[in-house]
Amino acid sequence: MTPQLQRLFDRSRGPAGQPREVDFGVTSGPLAELAALLSARNGFFVFNSGIQVYRAGEPGVGPELQQWNQPDTWKDTYHGLADGLFCFGQDLFGVQFAINDRRTVVSFDPETAERIDLGDSLEDWADWLWYDPDVHGCHAFATTWQDNHGPLEPDQRLIPGRLFILGGAYDDTNLTVKDATTCMRIRGPIAQTTNQSADGTVLRLHR
């Protein structure tokens, strides 16, 4: 395991699923790295649940990797905006971490469907997380939230009442706990709207 990924692994809490050998049928690249990571610890949390890596297979707790990536779990609500992504984890607010077209590692914003390239490997992803654990890994916020409200369940994430892209605050008054799948399905249609709107467009969202 590469240095920054090993550092992340050493700080993690898990596993979330039964020990197993995971094989995605490749011997190099980010998918091979993911297989090795899950074979070592099948799903885990790090930064006090600010970051979650999904487990492979049943039984277990939290989202299951293959099921999470099925179109009808949540991706169908994005109408193609999440195509080509194999999501392997998420942050406290549901930002997805994914392998894009089997080649690169990206983050995927659930409100806008924006993809940000994080590198060619899970080591690049881990290095990005370690660059600022409180911002990239949600460490400080996850700790404060759970100190005040109790621990999140493995299937739960935080979602804003007023979207972050519309000026919603990262504070207790704007955030609520929901099932992670529900969080994604709520924001899929919103991402479609924001993705198709020109800058300066007034968005009218209906609940």
C-alpha positions in Angstrom: 0.0 0.0 0.0 1.3 3.4 -0.9 2.4 5.8 1.9 -0.6 8.3 2.1 -3.1 5.5 1.5 -1.4 3.4 4.3 -1.6 6.5 6.6 -5.3 6.8 5.9 -5.8 3.0 6.4 -4.0 3.2 9.7 -6.3 5.9 11.0 -9.5 4.2 9.8 -12.3 2.5 11.8 -13.8 -0.7 10.4 -14.4 -3.0 8.7 -18.0 -2.3 7.6 -18.3 -5.7 5.9 -17.1 -9.3 6.2 -13.5 -9.9 5.3 -13.1 -11.0 1.6 -10.8 -10.9 -1.3 -12.0 -8.3 -3.7 -11.1 -8.5 -7.4 -12.3 -6.2 -10.1 -10.4 -8.1 -12.9 -7.6 -5.6 -13.3 -4.0 -5.6 -12.1 -3.2 -1.9 -12.2 -4.8 1.5 -11.9 -7.3 2.8 -9.3 -9.6 -0.2 -9.5 -6.8 -2.5 -8.6 -5.8 -0.2 -5.7 -9.4 -0.2 -4.5 -9.6 -4.0 -4.6 -6.4 -4.2 -2.5 -7.7 -1.7 -0.1 -11.1 -3.5 0.4 -9.3 -6.8 0.7 -7.3 -5.4 3.6 -10.3 -3.7 5.3 -13.7 -4.2 3.7 -15.2 -0.7 4.1 -14.3 1.8 6.8 -14.6 5.3 8.2 -11.9 7.8 8.8 -11.7 11.4 10.2 -14.5 10.5 12.7 -16.9 9.5 9.9 -16.1 12.6 7.8 -15.1 10.1 5.1 -16.7 6.7 4.4 -15.4 4.0 2.1 -18.1 1.5 1.0 -17.9 -2.2 1.8 -18.1 -4.9 -0.9 -20.7 -7.6 -0.4 -23.1 -8.7 2.2 -23.5 -8.8 5.2 -22.3 -5.5 6.6 -23.3 -1.9 7.5 -23.6 1.2 5.4 -23.8 1.3 1.6 -22.7 -1.7 -0.3 -20.4 -0.9 -3.2 -22.1 -2.7 -6.1 -25.6 -1.8 -4.9 -24.6 1.9 -4.4 -23.5 2.0 -8.1 -26.7 0.5 -9.5 -28.6 3.0 -11.6 -31.8 2.7 -9.6 -30.2 3.3 -6.2 -29.7 7.1 -7.0 -27.9 7.7 -10.3 -31.1 7.5 -12.3 -32.2 10.8 -10.7 -29.1 12.5 -12.3 -30.2 11.5 -15.8 -26.7 10.7 -17.1 -24.7 13.2 -15.1 -23.2 10.4 -13.0 -22.5 8.0 -15.9 -19.1 6.5 -16.0 -18.5 6.9 -12.2 -17.8 3.9 -9.9 -18.3 5.5 -6.6 -16.3 4.0 -3.7 -16.9 6.5 -0.9 -18.3 9.8 0.2 -17.8 12.6 2.6 -20.0 13.8 5.5 -22.2 15.9 3.1 -22.5 13.2 0.4 -19.8 14.4 -2.0 -18.9 11.2 -3.8 -15.5 9.9 -4.5 -15.3 7.8 -7.6 -13.2 6.2 -10.3 -14.1 7.9 -13.5 -14.1 5.7 -16.6 -11.8 3.2 -14.8 -8.9 5.6 -15.2 -8.9 8.6 -12.8 -10.2 9.5 -9.3 -12.7 12.3 -9.0 -15.0 14.0 -6.6 -18.6 14.4 -7.6 -20.7 17.3 -6.1 -24.2 16.0 -5.5 -25.7 19.5 -5.9 -24.1 20.4 -9.2 -22.8 17.1 -10.6 -19.4 18.8 -11.0 -16.5 16.4 -11.3 -13.1 17.5 -9.9 -10.1 15.5 -11.0 -8.1 14.4 -7.9 -5.5 12.3 -9.8 -4.8 8.9 -11.3 -4.7 6.8 -8.2 -6.1 6.3 -4.8 -2.8 7.5 -3.5 -3.5 10.9 -5.1 -7.0 10.8 -3.4 -5.5 10.1 0.0 -2.8 12.8 -0.5 -5.6 15.3 -1.3 -7.5 14.3 1.9 -4.4 14.6 4.0 -3.6 18.1 2.5 -6.5 19.5 4.6 -8.4 16.9 6.7 -10.8 19.4 8.1 -11.8 20.8 4.7 -11.3 17.8 2.4 -12.1 15.2 5.0 -14.8 17.1 7.0 -12.9 16.0 10.2 -13.6 19.0 12.5 -17.2 19.3 11.4 -17.9 15.6 11.8 -16.5 15.7 15.3 -18.4 18.7 16.4 -21.7 17.6 14.9 -21.5 14.2 16.6 -20.4 15.7 19.9 -23.5 17.8 19.8 -26.0 15.4 18.2 -24.7 11.9 18.7 -23.0 9.5 16.3 -24.3 9.1 12.7 -25.5 5.6 11.7 -23.5 4.0 8.9 -26.2 4.7 6.4 -26.6 8.4 7.3 -25.1 11.6 6.0 -25.9 15.3 6.4 -28.0 17.3 3.9 -28.7 21.0 3.9 -32.2 22.5 3.9 -31.0 25.4 1.9 -28.5 24.2 -0.7 -24.9 25.1 -0.3 -24.8 26.4 -3.9 -27.7 28.8 -2.9 -25.8 30.2 0.1 -26.9 27.6 2.7 -24.7 27.6 5.8 -22.6 24.8 7.1 -24.3 24.9 10.5 -26.7 23.1 12.7 -29.7 25.2 11.7 -29.4 24.3 8.0 -28.4 20.6 8.3 -30.3 17.5 9.0 -29.5 13.8 9.1 -31.0 11.5 6.4 -30.4 8.2 4.8 -27.5 8.5 2.4 -29.5 7.2 -0.6 -32.3 9.6 0.1 -29.8 12.5 0.2 -28.6 11.7 -3.3 -32.0 11.1 -4.7 -33.2 14.5 -3.4 -30.3 16.3 -5.1 -30.3 14.5 -8.4 -33.1 16.6 -10.0 -31.5 19.7 -8.4 -28.2 18.9 -10.1 -30.0 18.5 -13.4 -31.4 22.0 -13.0 -28.2 23.7 -11.9 -26.1 21.8 -14.5 -28.4 23.1 -17.3 -28.7 26.7 -16.1 -26.5 29.5 -17.2 -24.7 31.6 -14.6 -27.1 34.1 -13.0 -30.2 32.1 -13.6 -32.8 32.3 -10.8 -33.5 28.7 -9.6 -37.0 27.9 -8.4 -36.9 24.6 -6.6 -40.1 22.9 -5.3 -40.3 20.4 -2.5 
